[in-house]
Every structure is written in C-alpha cells, then in structure tokens.
C-alpha cells in the first residue's frame, strides 16, 4: 500500500478553507471552550457558596443549642432518676471527670476480682 497516495487522496477529499474562514472557526472554537470553562467555574463558586451557607447555618444552630443548654439547668437530678437494674446507687464525684471515675471503678473491680455491680462506690475524690 502506498502511503503517499493515501495521504494525497485524503488531502484532496476535504474542503479547502481560506485563512479568514479558518481564523473565524478557531476563534469560535476557543470561545466555546472558554465559555465552558467560565460556566464550570461559576457552577463551582455557586456550589461552594451553598455549602458555606449550610455550614454557617449549622454552626449558628449549634451555638443556639449551646446557649439554651447553658441557660437552663437540668430539670432531672441524679437522685430523681431510677437506678439501673444491678446498680448499687449513685456515686458522688468530687473534681473527677466521668471517664476517669469509670476507669477507677473498673480497675478496682478488676483488682478485687469482683463484678462491678456487686461493688458500691459512694464517692470518688481526687487527692491533691
């Protein structure tokens, strides 16, 4: 097969464009591409603005809930709550976070080799 003949046939089969027509076609093509890029950029900016406004609304709602919680003390005190089955009453915590108190109770139960629900803790206080 002769590639030179094939190339000549391909070149002759297309329509010939003058330089002005080619320039207009190129400018129109570039314009379409840039219009698409600008349109994509606008869509991304709008999407970002929507998500930022949703985040701002959620943050404002969270702040309102925090203010309401801080303004109102709990109506139910620990003494008013019924005891869980198998519990040994309420524990008074003096300067100890709940997580640390739970760890202390678990360690004591493990060292004594006694189930936690059989032990009664009256208060836990940090010694300084």
N, C-alpha and C positions, 0 to 999 in steps of 0.2 A: 504494500500500500504506500502510496506516495503522499507524505505529509504536506509537502509544498502545494500539491494540487488541492488537497483538502482545505488548507488554510486560505488559498485563493478563492475557492468556492464560497467559504464562509464569509469572507470579507466582501464579496460581490453580492451576497444574498441580502444583507441588511440595507436599510435606507441610509442614505448619506445625510448627515446633519451639518449645517453650516455652523460657524463659530458662534454666532449670535444665538441660534437655537440651543446649542449645547450649553452656553452660559446661562440662559434662562432656565433650562432644565436643571442644571447644577444648583443654581440659586434657589429654585423651588424645592429641590430635594433637601438642601441644607436647612431651608426654612421649616420644612415639615419635621425634620429631626430635632431642631432646636425648640420648635413649638411643643413637641412631645416631651422633651426634657423639662421645659418650663412647667408644663402641665403636671408632670410627675413630681416636680419639686413642690408645687402648690398643694398637691394631694398629701404629700408627706408633712408639710407645715400644718395643714388643717388637722391631720390625724394626731400630730404631736400636741397641738393646742387642745384637742378634745381630751386626750389622756391627762394633760396637765390640769385641766379644769376638774376632771373626775378626781384626781389625786388631791386637789385643793379642797374639794367638797368633802371628801372622806376625812381629810385631816381636820377640817372645821367641825365636822360631826363628832369626831373623836375628842376634840377639845371640849365641845359642849357636854359630852357624856362625862368626861373627867371632872368638869366643873360641877355638874349635878351630883356626882358621887361624892365629891369633896364637901359640897354644901349640906348634903343630907347624911346624917349618921345612920348606921344600920338600925332598922326597927326591931330586928330579932337579935337578942343577945345569946351568947353560947349557953347560958343557963336555961333559956326558953326552948332550945332545940332538944328533941328527944334523943336519947342515947342510942347508938347503933347496937344491934344485937352482938353480944360478946364483948362489948367495950366495958371498961372499968371506970367510966366517968370522965370528967373534964380535967384538963391539965392547964395550970396557970403558967404562962411563960413570962419571965421577967428579963427583958433585954435579949432574948434569944429568938432568931427567926424560926418560922415553922419548919423549914427544911432541915436546919441543924437539930432542932428538937426531935424530929422524926428519926434522924440518923442516930442520935444519942439513945433513944428508946430502942432502936433496932440493935445497936451494939450491946446494950445492957441485957436485952433478951437473949442474944446470941451467947454472951459470956456466961449467963446463968443457965443456959440450955433449957429455957422455959418459953412456952409460946407467949407471944406478945399480949394476947387477950387475957392471959392469966395474971399479968402484972398490973399494978395500979400505980400510976405516976400522979403525984399531987401537984408538984410544981417543978419547973426547971429554971434555974437561975445561973447566969454566968458569973463566975468568981473572978474578980479582977485583982 
